[in-house]
Amino acid sequence: MPVRFGTDGLRGVANAELTPELATALGRAVARCVPATAFVIGRDTRRSGSMLSAALAAGLATEGADVIDLGILPTPGVAYACASTSLPGLVVSASHNPFTDNGIKLLGVGGVKADPQLEAEVEEQLERILADPSCPPLRPLGYSVGVISADEELLASYVESLGESITEGSCAGLSLVIDAAHGAASAVCAEAFANCGATVTVIHAEPDGTNINDRCGSTDVSTLAQTVISLGADLGLALDGDADRLIAVDATGAVVDGDVMIAIFAKIMKERGLLAGKSVVVTTMTNLGFHHAMEREDISVRQVDVGDRNVLRVLEAEGLALGGEQSGHVIFRQLATTGDGMLTGLLLSEIVATSGRSLAELAAAAMTKLPQVLLNVAVEDPQAAAELPSVLAAAEEISSALADSGRVLLRPSGTEALVRVMVEASTEPEALQIAERLAEVVRLAASEASTTTTVR
């Protein structure tokens, strides 16, 4: 089966789908396709991370490329290292997935994710190497073999740069709880927030290789919410395993997701004259309430397909400053080349502290979310199922009936055999009823299409 990069790199079950042999071959393919004499590599805290990063580094070195091993470092930290050293890089991480999974992301010299064309070239070269490990060119010998070395200063420099993103002491009087998800930011998040002036409590920062994202972090904020309430803290900040996304909770434990945070930032940045083009970039999953809120603020919205890479592409192409995803990827293009959970948390905390308003007040003023229901429908061919005439007709009929009071989105999954059915409506029961009805249409249409194909 061909190996393919997905929306966020190459990903699979560690030591089954993503093996050391595959990582070594991938390192060789990257070294052949990317014109660089050296690469940086970072990883998160998964048990398989050191195994796969070592194999990846060996593949690069056997093709003559030097490797700077950054060890455990958040994805945005690796991106920072790429920009600082003018070198391409790789991240060994499966983000918010369970510890049994792992993945490999390829970053360019500036710290941005590799473009699809380069990924396609790497895929082609990888298949050649897997088919014939001795395929030309011949591997270098002697002094030309790559060297693998460590550099701890880049980690320190990244953490220092985070502290410089806000005014020292600007969060004085604020009480924060940070959930590190037992992930890549576990050892550095307290230090990153040290100079902000807030009282900081860190939880879930004891990684053992198997507990990353386990009932903690951005995918499960229940313990964070309870801790915020029990401590009487002002807000909580939940990172994911590689710390490139953030979900917040207010003093009552209520969730503040990426949509709401971006709405808060957009409004504040516009007031301060920092919102280039008076525009913001979001994805198709962004809540309709966000669009209504931006319309009231006279802020235009650029909408792209799901994936922070797509957000960044438009930010760069149009010279815009702010964008992100509902899942908590928030990109401040003038400060970073990728979503950075700690950077987002620092900037959000500073707004709460300097505005004199609670996070709950800021969130309520920023936007009103429409109830949103997301159902996953298992099908054999997601792309084909989402494009069946009966499915498209049903979605169009529902969209027309909802008008401006809601919306429907059908999205074939890029990683699983699923069609994602998302519905927003005035009330949650209405959204659920519509989503279930449309999901059933997808299920039946896909089944009939499959039966017809089999009979033929």
Sine and cosine of phi, psi and omega as CSV:
sin_phi,cos_phi,sin_psi,cos_psi,sin_omega,cos_omega
0.00,0.00,0.76,-0.65,-0.01,-1.00
-0.88,0.48,0.59,-0.81,0.05,-1.00
-1.00,-0.01,0.79,-0.62,-0.08,-1.00
-0.77,-0.64,0.63,-0.77,0.16,-0.99
-0.96,0.28,0.66,-0.75,0.08,-1.00
-0.99,-0.14,-0.38,-0.92,-0.02,-1.00
-0.93,0.37,-0.35,0.94,-0.01,-1.00
-0.68,-0.73,0.77,0.64,0.05,-1.00
1.00,-0.02,-0.18,-0.98,0.02,-1.00
-1.00,-0.03,0.77,-0.64,-0.13,-0.99
-0.60,-0.80,0.54,-0.84,0.03,-1.00
-0.01,-1.00,-0.02,-1.00,0.03,-1.00
-0.95,0.32,0.81,-0.59,-0.04,-1.00
-0.91,0.42,0.72,-0.69,0.05,-1.00
0.96,0.27,0.07,1.00,0.11,-0.99
-0.86,-0.52,-0.93,0.37,0.08,-1.00
-1.00,0.06,-0.61,0.79,0.01,-1.00
-0.94,-0.33,1.00,-0.06,-0.10,-1.00
-0.98,-0.18,0.27,-0.96,0.09,-1.00
-0.86,0.51,-0.59,0.81,0.01,-1.00
-0.89,0.45,-0.66,0.75,0.02,-1.00
-0.92,0.38,-0.65,0.76,0.01,-1.00
-0.89,0.45,-0.65,0.76,0.04,-1.00
-0.89,0.45,-0.71,0.70,0.02,-1.00
-0.89,0.45,-0.61,0.79,0.03,-1.00
-0.91,0.41,-0.66,0.75,0.06,-1.00
-0.85,0.52,-0.67,0.75,0.04,-1.00
-0.89,0.45,-0.69,0.72,-0.02,-1.00
-0.90,0.44,-0.67,0.74,0.01,-1.00
-0.89,0.46,-0.69,0.73,0.00,-1.00
-0.88,0.48,-0.55,0.83,0.00,-1.00
-0.97,0.22,-0.48,0.87,-0.12,-0.99
-0.99,-0.13,-0.42,0.91,-0.05,-1.00
-0.98,-0.20,0.86,-0.51,-0.04,-1.00
-0.97,0.26,0.99,0.14,0.00,-1.00
-0.52,-0.86,0.50,-0.86,0.02,-1.00
-1.00,-0.07,-0.17,0.98,-0.02,-1.00
-0.47,-0.88,0.39,-0.92,0.00,-1.00
-0.67,-0.74,0.44,-0.90,0.16,-0.99
-0.96,-0.28,0.56,-0.83,0.03,-1.00
-0.74,-0.67,0.73,-0.68,0.12,-0.99
-0.75,-0.67,0.27,-0.96,-0.02,-1.00
-0.53,-0.85,0.22,-0.98,0.11,-0.99
-0.99,-0.12,-0.32,-0.95,-0.20,-0.98
-1.00,-0.08,0.18,0.98,-0.02,-1.00
-0.88,0.48,0.54,-0.84,0.00,-1.00
-0.82,0.57,-0.58,0.81,-0.04,-1.00
-0.99,0.11,-0.08,1.00,-0.12,-0.99
-0.89,0.46,-0.72,0.70,-0.03,-1.00
-0.92,0.40,-0.60,0.80,0.04,-1.00
-0.88,0.48,-0.75,0.66,-0.07,-1.00
-0.96,0.29,-0.61,0.79,0.02,-1.00
-0.93,0.37,-0.58,0.81,0.06,-1.00
-0.91,0.42,-0.67,0.74,0.02,-1.00
-0.91,0.41,-0.66,0.75,0.02,-1.00
-0.89,0.45,-0.70,0.71,0.02,-1.00
-0.89,0.45,-0.63,0.78,0.01,-1.00
-0.89,0.45,-0.64,0.77,0.03,-1.00
-0.89,0.45,-0.66,0.75,0.05,-1.00
-0.90,0.44,-0.73,0.69,-0.07,-1.00
-0.91,0.41,-0.59,0.81,-0.02,-1.00
-0.93,0.37,-0.30,0.95,0.08,-1.00
-0.99,-0.12,0.11,0.99,0.10,-1.00
0.99,-0.15,0.05,1.00,-0.01,-1.00
-1.00,-0.03,0.67,-0.74,0.12,-0.99
-0.98,0.21,0.43,-0.90,-0.03,-1.00
-0.76,-0.65,0.76,-0.65,0.15,-0.99
-0.97,-0.22,0.94,-0.34,-0.04,-1.00
-1.00,0.04,0.92,-0.39,-0.04,-1.00
-1.00,0.05,-0.13,0.99,-0.03,-1.00
0.94,0.33,-0.55,-0.83,0.00,-1.00
-0.97,0.23,0.86,-0.50,-0.07,-1.00
-0.38,-0.93,0.69,-0.72,0.06,-1.00
-0.84,0.55,0.48,-0.88,0.05,-1.00
-0.79,0.62,-0.73,0.69,0.04,-1.00
-0.89,0.45,-0.42,0.91,0.09,-1.00
-0.94,0.35,-0.62,0.78,0.07,-1.00
-0.91,0.41,-0.64,0.77,0.06,-1.00
-0.88,0.48,-0.65,0.76,0.06,-1.00
-0.88,0.48,-0.67,0.74,0.00,-1.00
-0.90,0.43,-0.62,0.78,0.05,-1.00
-0.86,0.50,-0.71,0.70,-0.01,-1.00
-0.92,0.39,-0.62,0.78,-0.06,-1.00
-0.94,0.33,-0.58,0.82,-0.07,-1.00
-0.99,-0.16,-0.13,0.99,-0.10,-0.99
0.85,0.53,0.65,0.76,0.03,-1.00
-0.83,-0.56,0.49,-0.87,0.15,-0.99
-0.96,0.29,0.24,-0.97,-0.04,-1.00
-0.52,-0.86,0.16,-0.99,0.06,-1.00
-0.69,-0.72,0.59,-0.80,0.02,-1.00
-0.88,-0.48,0.80,-0.60,0.08,-1.00
-0.99,-0.14,0.98,-0.19,-0.07,-1.00
-0.24,-0.97,0.52,-0.86,0.15,-0.99
-0.91,-0.41,0.46,0.89,0.15,-0.99
0.82,0.57,-0.90,-0.43,-0.09,-1.00
-1.00,-0.04,0.05,1.00,-0.01,-1.00
-0.95,0.33,0.29,-0.96,0.06,-1.00
-0.90,0.43,0.27,-0.96,-0.14,-0.99
-0.91,0.42,-0.38,0.92,-0.01,-1.00
-0.93,0.37,-0.36,0.93,0.06,-1.00
-1.00,0.00,0.34,-0.94,0.21,-0.98
-0.46,-0.89,0.12,-0.99,-0.05,-1.00
-0.38,-0.93,0.17,-0.99,0.03,-1.00
-0.69,-0.72,0.83,-0.55,0.04,-1.00
-0.93,-0.36,0.61,-0.79,0.02,-1.00
-0.96,-0.30,0.81,-0.58,0.00,-1.00
-0.92,-0.40,0.58,-0.81,0.04,-1.00
-0.99,0.14,-0.01,-1.00,-0.06,-1.00
-0.84,0.54,-0.61,0.79,-0.02,-1.00
-0.99,0.15,-0.08,1.00,-0.02,-1.00
0.99,-0.13,0.08,1.00,0.03,-1.00
-1.00,-0.01,0.42,-0.91,0.02,-1.00
-0.91,0.42,0.58,-0.82,-0.05,-1.00
-0.86,0.50,0.55,-0.83,0.00,-1.00
-0.97,0.23,0.40,-0.92,-0.06,-1.00
-0.83,0.55,-0.55,0.83,-0.02,-1.00
-0.91,0.42,-0.68,0.73,0.04,-1.00
-0.91,0.41,-0.66,0.75,0.03,-1.00
-0.87,0.49,-0.62,0.78,0.03,-1.00
-0.90,0.44,-0.63,0.77,0.03,-1.00
-0.91,0.42,-0.65,0.76,0.02,-1.00
-0.91,0.42,-0.67,0.74,0.03,-1.00
-0.85,0.52,-0.69,0.72,-0.01,-1.00
-0.90,0.45,-0.71,0.71,-0.01,-1.00
-0.92,0.39,-0.60,0.80,0.02,-1.00
-0.88,0.47,-0.68,0.73,0.01,-1.00
-0.90,0.44,-0.60,0.80,0.04,-1.00
-0.90,0.44,-0.69,0.72,-0.03,-1.00
-0.93,0.37,-0.66,0.75,0.03,-1.00
-0.90,0.44,-0.60,0.80,0.01,-1.00
-0.95,0.30,-0.57,0.82,-0.03,-1.00
-0.51,-0.86,1.00,-0.07,-0.03,-1.00
-0.85,0.52,-0.31,0.95,-0.01,-1.00
-0.99,-0.13,0.17,0.99,-0.03,-1.00
-0.88,0.48,0.55,-0.84,-0.03,-1.00
-0.92,0.39,0.36,-0.93,0.11,0.99
-0.98,0.21,0.32,-0.95,0.03,-1.00
-0.90,0.43,0.56,-0.83,0.01,-1.00
-0.95,0.33,0.55,-0.83,0.00,-1.00
-0.94,0.34,0.37,-0.93,-0.01,-1.00
-0.82,-0.58,0.22,-0.97,0.12,-0.99
0.85,0.52,-0.79,-0.62,-0.05,-1.00
-0.92,0.38,-0.21,0.98,-0.05,-1.00
-1.00,0.05,-0.16,0.99,0.06,-1.00
-0.93,0.37,0.65,-0.76,-0.04,-1.00
-0.93,0.37,0.43,-0.90,-0.01,-1.00
-0.92,-0.38,0.70,-0.72,0.04,-1.00
-0.96,-0.27,0.84,-0.55,-0.02,-1.00
-0.67,-0.74,0.23,-0.97,-0.02,-1.00
-0.96,-0.28,0.37,-0.93,0.06,-1.00
-0.51,-0.86,0.99,-0.14,-0.02,-1.00
-0.99,0.17,-0.31,0.95,-0.03,-1.00
-0.92,0.39,-0.51,0.86,0.00,-1.00
-0.91,0.41,-0.59,0.81,0.07,-1.00
-0.89,0.46,-0.73,0.68,0.00,-1.00
-0.89,0.46,-0.63,0.78,0.00,-1.00
-0.92,0.40,-0.64,0.77,0.03,-1.00
-0.89,0.46,-0.74,0.68,-0.01,-1.00
-0.88,0.47,-0.64,0.77,0.03,-1.00
-0.90,0.44,-0.63,0.78,0.00,-1.00
-0.91,0.42,-0.53,0.84,0.05,-1.00
-0.90,0.45,-0.70,0.71,0.01,-1.00
-0.88,0.48,-0.48,0.88,-0.02,-1.00
-0.98,0.19,-0.12,0.99,-0.04,-1.00
-0.97,0.26,-0.31,0.95,0.05,-1.00
-0.77,-0.64,0.22,-0.98,0.02,-1.00
-0.96,0.29,0.73,-0.69,-0.03,-1.00
-0.85,0.53,0.76,-0.65,0.03,-1.00
0.98,0.20,0.10,0.99,-0.09,-1.00
-0.94,0.35,-0.27,0.96,0.00,-1.00
-0.97,-0.23,0.33,0.94,-0.02,-1.00
-0.83,0.56,0.69,-0.72,0.00,-1.00
1.00,-0.02,-0.17,0.98,-0.04,-1.00
-1.00,0.01,0.58,-0.82,0.07,-1.00
-0.91,-0.42,0.87,-0.50,-0.09,-1.00
-0.88,-0.48,0.55,-0.84,0.20,-0.98
-0.86,-0.51,0.80,-0.60,-0.02,-1.00
-0.91,-0.41,0.81,-0.59,0.07,-1.00
-0.98,-0.18,0.93,-0.36,-0.08,-1.00
-1.00,0.07,0.00,1.00,0.06,-1.00
0.86,0.50,0.37,0.93,-0.08,-1.00
0.78,0.62,0.55,0.83,-0.12,-0.99
-0.93,-0.37,-0.42,-0.91,-0.16,-0.99
-0.91,0.41,-0.37,0.93,-0.02,-1.00
-1.00,-0.06,0.05,1.00,-0.11,-0.99
-0.82,0.58,-0.67,0.74,-0.09,-1.00
-1.00,0.08,-0.20,0.98,-0.13,-0.99
-0.84,-0.54,-0.21,0.98,-0.13,-0.99
-0.91,0.41,-0.61,0.79,0.03,-1.00
-0.89,0.46,-0.67,0.74,0.02,-1.00
-0.91,0.42,-0.62,0.79,-0.01,-1.00
-0.89,0.45,-0.52,0.86,-0.02,-1.00
-0.99,-0.12,0.06,1.00,-0.16,-0.99
-0.88,0.48,-0.60,0.80,-0.09,-1.00
-1.00,-0.07,0.07,1.00,-0.06,-1.00
-0.98,0.20,-0.27,0.96,0.06,-1.00
1.00,-0.08,-0.12,0.99,-0.03,-1.00
-0.99,0.11,0.35,-0.94,0.19,-0.98
-0.99,0.10,0.87,-0.50,-0.16,-0.99
-0.89,-0.45,0.79,-0.61,0.13,-0.99
-0.90,-0.43,0.80,-0.60,-0.02,-1.00
-0.94,-0.33,0.75,-0.66,0.08,-1.00
-0.84,-0.54,0.30,-0.95,0.02,-1.00
0.80,0.60,0.79,0.61,0.00,-1.00
-0.80,-0.60,0.61,0.79,0.01,-1.00
-0.79,-0.61,0.93,0.37,-0.07,-1.00
-0.91,0.43,0.67,-0.74,0.08,-1.00
-0.85,-0.52,0.20,0.98,0.01,-1.00
1.00,-0.06,-0.30,0.95,-0.04,-1.00
-0.83,-0.56,-0.19,0.98,-0.11,-0.99
-0.98,-0.19,0.11,0.99,0.02,-1.00
-0.86,0.51,0.77,-0.64,0.02,-1.00
0.89,0.45,0.18,0.98,-0.07,-1.00
-0.99,0.12,0.98,-0.19,-0.02,-1.00
0.81,0.58,0.63,0.77,0.01,-1.00
-0.36,-0.93,0.06,-1.00,0.04,-1.00
0.96,0.26,-0.28,-0.96,-0.14,-0.99
-0.92,0.39,-0.31,0.95,0.00,-1.00
-1.00,-0.02,-0.16,0.99,0.05,-1.00
-0.45,-0.89,1.00,-0.09,-0.09,-1.00
-1.00,-0.10,0.22,0.98,-0.09,-1.00
-0.88,0.48,-0.72,0.70,0.02,-1.00
-0.93,0.37,-0.62,0.78,0.05,-1.00
-0.87,0.50,-0.73,0.68,0.00,-1.00
-0.87,0.49,-0.68,0.73,0.01,-1.00
-0.89,0.45,-0.63,0.77,-0.01,-1.00
-0.92,0.38,-0.67,0.74,0.03,-1.00
-0.85,0.52,-0.72,0.70,-0.02,-1.00
-0.92,0.40,-0.71,0.71,-0.05,-1.00
-0.92,0.40,-0.54,0.84,0.02,-1.00
-1.00,0.05,-0.20,0.98,-0.09,-1.00
0.92,0.38,0.53,0.85,-0.03,-1.00
-0.97,0.26,0.30,-0.96,-0.03,-1.00
-0.98,0.19,-0.57,0.82,0.02,-1.00
-0.27,-0.96,0.28,-0.96,0.06,-1.00
-0.82,-0.57,0.51,-0.86,-0.04,-1.00
-0.80,-0.60,0.87,-0.49,-0.03,-1.00
-0.94,-0.35,0.88,-0.47,0.06,-1.00
-1.00,-0.01,0.23,-0.97,0.17,-0.99
-0.97,-0.24,-0.07,-1.00,-0.15,-0.99
-0.84,0.55,-0.61,0.80,0.01,-1.00
-0.96,-0.27,0.15,0.99,0.16,-0.99
0.88,0.47,0.48,0.88,0.07,-1.00
-0.99,-0.16,0.00,1.00,0.06,-1.00
-0.69,-0.72,0.32,-0.95,-0.05,-1.00
-0.59,-0.81,0.70,-0.72,0.22,-0.97
-0.86,-0.51,0.71,-0.70,-0.04,-1.00
-0.95,-0.31,0.33,-0.94,0.18,-0.98
-0.76,-0.64,0.57,-0.82,0.01,-1.00
-1.00,0.06,-0.10,-1.00,-0.09,-1.00
-0.89,0.45,-0.34,0.94,0.03,-1.00
-1.00,-0.04,-0.07,1.00,-0.04,-1.00
1.00,-0.04,0.01,1.00,0.00,-1.00
-0.95,0.32,0.64,-0.77,-0.06,-1.00
-0.97,0.23,0.68,-0.73,0.13,-0.99
-0.86,-0.50,0.97,-0.25,-0.11,-0.99
-1.00,0.03,-0.11,-0.99,-0.06,-1.00
-0.87,0.49,-0.63,0.77,0.02,-1.00
-0.84,0.54,-0.75,0.66,-0.06,-1.00
-0.93,0.37,-0.66,0.75,0.02,-1.00
-0.88,0.47,-0.69,0.72,0.01,-1.00
-0.89,0.45,-0.61,0.79,0.05,-1.00
-0.89,0.46,-0.66,0.75,0.05,-1.00
-0.89,0.46,-0.76,0.66,-0.02,-1.00
-0.89,0.45,-0.67,0.74,-0.03,-1.00
-0.87,0.50,-0.71,0.71,-0.02,-1.00
-0.90,0.45,-0.73,0.69,-0.01,-1.00
-0.92,0.40,-0.69,0.72,-0.03,-1.00
-0.91,0.41,-0.58,0.81,0.06,-1.00
-0.90,0.44,-0.70,0.71,0.01,-1.00
-0.87,0.50,-0.54,0.84,-0.04,-1.00
-1.00,-0.05,0.05,1.00,0.01,-1.00
0.95,0.30,0.43,0.90,-0.06,-1.00
-0.96,-0.30,-0.03,1.00,-0.05,-1.00
-1.00,-0.06,1.00,-0.01,-0.06,-1.00
-0.82,0.58,0.74,-0.67,0.02,-1.00
0.93,0.37,0.12,0.99,-0.08,-1.00
0.72,0.69,0.70,0.71,-0.06,-1.00
-0.69,-0.73,0.42,-0.91,0.05,-1.00
-0.67,-0.74,0.51,-0.86,-0.05,-1.00
-0.92,-0.38,0.81,-0.58,0.02,-1.00
-0.71,-0.71,0.00,-1.00,-0.04,-1.00
-0.95,-0.32,0.07,-1.00,-0.02,-1.00
-0.90,0.43,-0.32,0.95,0.00,-1.00
-0.99,0.12,-0.14,0.99,-0.04,-1.00
-0.90,0.43,0.69,-0.73,-0.08,-1.00
-0.88,0.48,0.62,-0.78,0.00,-1.00
-0.86,0.50,-0.49,0.87,0.05,-1.00
-0.87,0.50,-0.51,0.86,0.06,-1.00
-0.90,0.44,-0.71,0.70,0.00,-1.00
-0.88,0.47,-0.66,0.75,0.04,-1.00
-0.89,0.46,-0.66,0.75,-0.01,-1.00
-0.91,0.42,-0.68,0.73,-0.01,-1.00
-0.92,0.38,-0.54,0.84,0.06,-1.00
-0.89,0.45,-0.65,0.76,0.04,-1.00
-0.91,0.42,-0.52,0.85,-0.02,-1.00
-1.00,0.03,0.03,1.00,-0.04,-1.00
0.86,0.51,0.65,0.76,0.07,-1.00
-0.92,-0.39,0.82,-0.57,-0.02,-1.00
-0.98,0.18,0.49,-0.87,-0.06,-1.00
-0.87,-0.49,0.82,-0.57,0.14,-0.99
-0.99,-0.11,0.79,-0.61,-0.04,-1.00
-0.92,-0.40,0.75,-0.66,-0.04,-1.00
-0.77,-0.64,0.13,-0.99,0.07,-1.00
-0.91,0.41,0.34,-0.94,0.00,-1.00
-0.86,0.52,0.65,-0.76,0.00,-1.00
0.78,-0.62,0.81,-0.58,-0.03,-1.00
-0.91,0.41,-0.41,0.91,0.07,-1.00
-0.89,0.46,-0.62,0.78,0.02,-1.00
-0.92,0.38,-0.60,0.80,0.05,-1.00
-0.89,0.46,-0.75,0.66,-0.04,-1.00
-0.89,0.46,-0.61,0.79,-0.01,-1.00
-0.85,0.53,-0.69,0.72,0.00,-1.00
-0.96,0.29,-0.61,0.79,0.06,-1.00
-0.83,0.55,-0.72,0.69,-0.03,-1.00
-0.95,0.32,-0.68,0.73,-0.06,-1.00
-0.90,0.44,-0.57,0.82,-0.08,-1.00
-0.96,-0.29,0.09,1.00,0.04,-1.00
0.91,0.42,0.58,0.81,-0.04,-1.00
-1.00,-0.08,0.23,-0.97,-0.18,-0.98
-0.94,-0.34,-0.41,0.91,-0.18,-0.98
-0.68,-0.73,0.68,-0.73,0.08,-1.00
-0.22,-0.98,0.12,-0.99,0.04,-1.00
0.27,-0.96,-0.21,-0.98,-0.10,-0.99
-0.79,-0.62,0.40,-0.92,0.04,-1.00
-0.83,0.55,-0.54,0.84,-0.04,-1.00
-0.93,0.37,-0.18,0.98,0.06,-1.00
0.92,-0.40,0.00,1.00,0.17,-0.99
-0.95,0.30,0.89,-0.45,0.07,-1.00
-0.82,-0.57,0.83,-0.56,-0.07,-1.00
-0.93,-0.37,0.87,-0.49,0.15,-0.99
-0.98,-0.20,0.99,-0.10,-0.23,-0.97
-0.87,0.49,-0.48,0.88,-0.01,-1.00
-0.99,0.17,-0.15,0.99,-0.04,-1.00
-0.90,-0.44,-0.40,0.91,-0.08,-1.00
-0.42,-0.91,0.30,-0.95,-0.01,-1.00
-0.98,-0.22,0.06,1.00,-0.01,-1.00
-0.44,-0.90,0.18,-0.98,0.13,-0.99
-0.89,0.47,0.65,-0.76,-0.02,-1.00
-0.66,-0.75,0.95,-0.32,-0.07,-1.00
-0.88,0.47,-0.65,0.76,-0.01,-1.00
-0.94,0.34,-0.65,0.76,0.07,-1.00
-0.88,0.48,-0.71,0.70,0.02,-1.00
-0.87,0.49,-0.68,0.73,0.00,-1.00
-0.90,0.44,-0.64,0.77,0.04,-1.00
-0.90,0.44,-0.73,0.68,-0.03,-1.00
-0.92,0.39,-0.61,0.79,0.04,-1.00
-0.92,0.40,-0.67,0.74,0.01,-1.00
-0.89,0.46,-0.64,0.77,0.01,-1.00
-0.90,0.43,-0.62,0.78,0.04,-1.00
-0.90,0.44,-0.70,0.72,0.02,-1.00
-0.87,0.49,-0.71,0.70,-0.07,-1.00
-0.92,0.39,-0.67,0.74,-0.11,-0.99
-1.00,0.07,-0.33,0.94,-0.02,-1.00
-0.99,0.12,-0.35,0.94,-0.06,-1.00
0.96,0.27,0.21,0.98,0.00,-1.00
-0.87,-0.49,0.56,-0.83,0.02,-1.00
-0.94,0.33,0.29,-0.96,0.05,-1.00
-0.89,0.47,-0.61,0.80,0.03,-1.00
-0.87,0.49,-0.66,0.75,0.02,-1.00
-0.92,0.39,-0.68,0.73,0.01,-1.00
-0.89,0.45,-0.66,0.75,-0.01,-1.00
-0.91,0.42,-0.69,0.72,-0.02,-1.00
-0.90,0.43,-0.59,0.81,-0.01,-1.00
-0.97,0.23,-0.43,0.90,-0.09,-1.00
-0.97,0.24,-0.70,0.72,-0.04,-1.00
-0.23,-0.97,0.34,-0.94,0.14,-0.99
-0.90,-0.43,0.89,-0.46,-0.05,-1.00
-0.97,0.22,0.67,-0.74,0.18,-0.98
-0.99,0.15,0.62,-0.78,0.07,-1.00
-0.81,0.59,0.73,-0.69,-0.08,-1.00
-0.79,-0.62,0.76,-0.65,0.03,-1.00
-0.86,-0.52,0.74,-0.68,0.02,-1.00
-0.84,-0.54,0.86,-0.51,0.04,-1.00
-0.88,-0.47,0.62,-0.78,0.03,-1.00
-0.96,-0.27,0.79,-0.61,-0.01,-1.00
-0.93,-0.37,0.88,-0.48,0.00,-1.00
-0.97,0.24,0.82,-0.57,0.02,-1.00
-0.63,-0.78,0.29,-0.96,0.00,-1.00
-0.96,0.28,-0.67,0.75,-0.06,-1.00
-0.78,-0.63,1.00,-0.05,-0.09,-1.00
-0.84,0.54,-0.68,0.73,-0.05,-1.00
-0.90,0.44,-0.71,0.70,0.00,-1.00
-0.92,0.40,-0.66,0.76,-0.02,-1.00
-0.89,0.45,-0.64,0.77,-0.03,-1.00
-0.94,0.35,-0.28,0.96,-0.06,-1.00
-0.95,-0.31,0.14,0.99,0.03,-1.00
-0.91,0.42,0.66,-0.75,-0.06,-1.00
-0.80,0.59,-0.68,0.73,-0.03,-1.00
-0.92,0.40,-0.55,0.84,0.02,-1.00
-0.94,0.33,-0.73,0.69,0.02,-1.00
-0.89,0.46,-0.63,0.77,0.00,-1.00
-0.91,0.42,-0.67,0.74,0.01,-1.00
-0.90,0.43,-0.67,0.74,0.00,-1.00
-0.91,0.42,-0.65,0.76,0.02,-1.00
-0.91,0.41,-0.67,0.74,0.01,-1.00
-0.88,0.47,-0.70,0.72,-0.01,-1.00
-0.92,0.39,-0.67,0.74,0.01,-1.00
-0.87,0.50,-0.67,0.74,0.01,-1.00
-0.90,0.44,-0.64,0.77,0.00,-1.00
-0.93,0.37,-0.60,0.80,0.00,-1.00
-0.96,0.28,-0.56,0.83,-0.04,-1.00
0.81,0.59,-0.79,-0.62,-0.04,-1.00
-1.00,0.09,-0.02,1.00,-0.05,-1.00
-1.00,-0.01,0.01,1.00,0.01,-1.00
0.00,-1.00,-0.08,-1.00,0.02,-1.00
-0.34,-0.94,0.26,-0.97,0.00,-1.00
-0.80,-0.60,0.65,-0.76,0.07,-1.00
-0.69,-0.72,0.82,-0.58,0.13,-0.99
-0.95,-0.31,0.83,-0.55,-0.06,-1.00
-0.69,-0.72,0.90,-0.44,0.10,-0.99
-0.92,0.40,0.74,-0.67,0.02,-1.00
-0.92,0.39,0.63,-0.78,0.05,-1.00
-1.00,0.04,-0.11,0.99,-0.08,-1.00
-0.82,-0.58,-0.28,0.96,-0.04,-1.00
-0.70,-0.72,0.28,-0.96,0.02,-1.00
-0.99,0.14,0.92,0.40,-0.09,-1.00
-0.67,-0.74,0.55,-0.83,0.28,-0.96
-0.96,-0.28,0.82,-0.57,0.00,-1.00
-1.00,-0.03,0.84,-0.55,-0.01,-1.00
-0.95,-0.30,0.93,-0.37,-0.02,-1.00
-0.91,-0.42,0.76,-0.65,0.01,-1.00
-0.75,-0.67,0.71,-0.70,0.14,-0.99
-0.88,-0.47,0.67,-0.74,-0.01,-1.00
-0.48,-0.88,0.02,-1.00,-0.09,-1.00
-0.91,0.42,-0.55,0.84,0.02,-1.00
-0.75,-0.66,0.39,-0.92,-0.01,-1.00
-0.92,0.40,-0.67,0.74,0.06,-1.00
-0.85,0.53,-0.64,0.76,0.02,-1.00
-0.90,0.43,-0.70,0.72,0.01,-1.00
-0.89,0.46,-0.67,0.75,0.00,-1.00
-0.91,0.41,-0.69,0.73,-0.01,-1.00
-0.87,0.48,-0.71,0.71,-0.01,-1.00
-0.92,0.40,-0.68,0.73,-0.01,-1.00
-0.88,0.47,-0.67,0.74,0.01,-1.00
-0.91,0.42,-0.63,0.77,0.01,-1.00
-0.90,0.43,-0.70,0.71,-0.02,-1.00
-0.94,0.34,-0.60,0.80,0.03,-1.00
-0.89,0.47,-0.62,0.79,0.03,-1.00
-0.92,0.39,-0.61,0.79,0.07,-1.00
-0.87,0.49,-0.71,0.70,0.01,-1.00
-0.88,0.48,-0.72,0.69,-0.05,-1.00
-0.87,0.48,-0.74,0.67,-0.03,-1.00
-0.93,0.38,-0.69,0.72,-0.01,-1.00
-0.90,0.44,-0.67,0.74,0.01,-1.00
-0.92,0.40,-0.62,0.78,0.01,-1.00
-0.91,0.41,-0.69,0.72,0.02,-1.00
-0.90,0.43,-0.66,0.75,0.02,-1.00
-0.90,0.44,-0.65,0.76,0.01,-1.00
-0.91,0.41,-0.65,0.76,0.01,-1.00
-0.90,0.43,-0.68,0.73,0.01,-1.00
-0.88,0.48,-0.69,0.72,0.00,-1.00
-0.90,0.44,-0.65,0.76,0.00,-1.00
-0.91,0.42,-0.67,0.74,0.00,-1.00
-0.89,0.46,-0.67,0.74,0.01,-1.00
-0.90,0.43,0.00,0.00,0.00,0.00
